[in-house]
Amino acid sequence: MDVVLLGCAAFLAGLVDAVVGGGGLIQIPVLFAVFPKEIPATLLGTSKLAGVFGTSAAALNYARRVRVAWSAAAPAAMAAFALSFLGAYTVTQFSGDFIRSLLPVVLFAVAVYTFRKKNFGAVHAPLHSGMTERLVAVGMGGCIGFYDGFFGPGTGSFLMFLFVRFFGFDFLSASAAAKIVNVACNIAALLWFGYSGHLLWQLGLLMALCQVAGSLVGTRLAIRHGTAFVRKLFLVVVSLLILKTSYDAISRW
């Protein structure tokens, strides 16, 4: 029964993550509920193992059906890969409780900004090109990579928002580019967890199959229904992230 529950959670996580990110909202709580006595790092590592397959499948599916802005996505992905290691190291050296407490405030600002600007992400009108685009991408990718290694929740949603806000992408194109960067973050984190032995390989690979199935459904939904659908789901996921991170912050205080 637990395996079926985890498989369903992985499928839903893959579906949501493929569209707007935030699949960890579904998958990680279920893992912790099923294995309450397991080391948290092991459960996070297992979630990353499943996630890297699901996100990779979504990235490949987008690449076949949507024009991916590789000139921005590739440098951002490389910077994210490198800085995620630094973030993972930093979190082992310093307490991040205070910064974690600020996360719901940042997410709330993102939600309000997106909601108030009705045309935000509706039109694909890239703002940068050439060296400027690459430099902005490296800066953004590095910051998100560090965040993903240090905290993690909402990485995919933050990536989408930043690609829309600072690159002028529509939500569908932003989702495609965000998946490329997210794959880099996940691979870096997976290498760290694998090296430290925090992985349940068999369970992770089983959940990975379900995540891949969910991600294929999610990308097809996003491509079929377009930017308006992605924007609405983005606001839903960010709202849930606000509730989750607010609850976590209150619990710590």
N, C-alpha and C positions, 0 to 999 in steps of 0.2 A: 504493500500500500504506500509506503514511504517513497519507493522508487517511482511509482505512478505520479504521486504528488510533485516530486522534484522534476519529473519529466514535463508535466503540465506547466510548472512554474518557469522552466527553461524555455519552453515553446513561447509562452506569453512574453517573457523577457526579450527573447530574440525578435519577436514581432514589434514590440514597442521600441526597442533599441534601434531597429533598422530604420524606423521612421524619424524619431526625434531624440533618441538616446534615453537614458534613464532606466534601462532594463534592470539594473541592479536593485531598484526599488522593489521589484517583484521577486527576483531570484535570491538575493542575499538573506532577507528576513525568513524565507522558507527554509533555507539551509540551516540557519541558526535555530529555527524551531524544531527541525528534525534531529539535529545533532547538538543539543544544548550543552553537552559536556566536552565537545571537541574544541581544540585550540582555535581561537578566532582566525589567526593567520592562515591556518590550514583550510578553513572554509572560504576565506577570501581568495586564496590561491586556487582552490577548486573552482570557484566562480569565475576567476580570470581564465582558467583553462577552457571552460565552456564558452566564455565570452569571446575569446580570441577567434574561435571557429565561427561563431555566429556573426561577429562583426566583419570578419574577412569575407564570408559568404555575401553579406549585404554589400560590401565594397565592390566585389566582383560583379554583382548583379546591377548595381548602379552604373559601373563602368561600361557595361554592355548596352545600357538603355538610356543613360543620361550623359551629356557632355560634361566630363569632370574637368574642373579648372586645375590641371596638374601644376601649372606654373605657380599657384599659391599652395595647393595641397601638399606637393612633394617637399618643399623646404620646410613647411610647417611640421610635417610628419617627422622629418629628420631631427629637427630641433626638439620636438616633443619626446622622441625616443631617448635622446641624450639626457635631457633635463629630468625625465621621470626617474632616472636612477638617483640623481641628486636629491629629488624630493623624497624618495624612499629612504635614503640615508639620513636626511635631515630629520625626518619624523622619529628616527631611532635616537636622536640626540637631544631633541627639544620637545617640550610639551606644546601641543597645538590647540589646547582646549579653548583659549581665548579667541583665536582666529576661527575655530570651528563655530563658536557662538555667533560670529558675525555672518556666517553663511546664509541663514534665512533672510537676513536683511538685504544681502546682495541679490539673492534670488527674487525677493519681493520687488526690488528695483527693476530687475530684468522683466518680470511679469507686467508691472505697471507700464514700463516703456513700450513693450510690445503691444499691450492692449490699447493704449492711448493712440498710438500711431497706426491707424487702420490700414494704411498702405505699406506698412513695414514688411519687407520681404516679399511683396507682391510682384515686383518687376526685377528682372535680372539686368542690372546695369553696373558692371564692374567699375570700381573707382580707381584702381591702380593698374600699372603695367610695368614691365621691365624690372629694373633693379629695385625700384620703390616697392613693387608688389612682393618681391622676394624678401626684402628686409622686414616689411611689416609681417609677412608670413612667419619668418624665423622668430621674430619677437613674440608673436601671438602663440606659436607652437611651443616655444620654450616655456612661456608662462603657464600654459595649459598642461604641458608635460610635467612641470614641477608640481602643479596643483594635483594632478592625477596620482603622482607618486606620494604626495604628502597627505592628501585627503581622499579624493576620488569621486564622491557623490555628485552626480549631475554633469560629469565631464562632457558627455556627448551633447547635452543641451546647451552648455556654455559655448562649446565649439560652434554650434549652429548659430547662436545669437551673435557671436563675434564675426563669423563669416558674413552674416547679413549686415551687421552694423558697420563694420570697418572695411568690408570688401565690396559691398553693394550687391551681393548675390540675392537671388530669390530663395525662398525656404527649401525648395526641392534641390536646387544646385548646392545650397549650403549643407543640406543633409548628406549629399553625395561626397562633398569634400571633407565633411566632418568624419565620415566613416574611415577615410584614408588615414587621417591623423589618429583616430581612435585605435585603429589596428596597431599603429606604432607604439602607442601608450600601453596597450594590452600585452604586446610581445615583450616590451621591456619589463613590465611588472611580472609577467610569467617567468622570465629568465631569473628574476630575483627570487620568486617563490620556489621555483624548481631547484635552484642552487641551495637554498636554505632548507629544502626538504618538506616544505609546507604544501603538499599536494595529495589529494585522493584521486589517483590517476583513473581508475576504472569508473568511478562515479562521475568524474569530470568529463571523460570522453563520452559516456552515455548521455549526459546533459548537453554535451556539445552537439550531438546528433539532433536533439530536440531544438536546440537554439538555431541550428542551421535551417531546419524546417520552418521555424517561426520567422527567421529573418527573410527567407524567400517570400513568404506571404506578406510580410511587412513592406518590403521594397515594391512588390507589385501593387499593393494598396496605395502607397505613396505616389508611384508613377501614374497609376490609373486616375486617382482623384486630384492630383496636382498640389500646387502650393497652398491653396486655401485649406485643404484637409490637413496638411502638415502643420500649418500655423495653428489651427485649432487644437490639434493633439499636443503640440509644443506647449501651449498655455495650460492644458490639463496636467501634463507631466510636471511642469515647473511648479504649478500649484500644489501638487502632491509632494514634491521635493521640499517646498516651503513648510508644509505641515510636518513632514518627517524630520527635517533638520531642526525645526523649532522644538519638537518634542524631545529630540536628543539633547538640545542645548538646555532645556528646562530640567531634564533628568540629571544632567551633570551638575547643575547649580544646586 
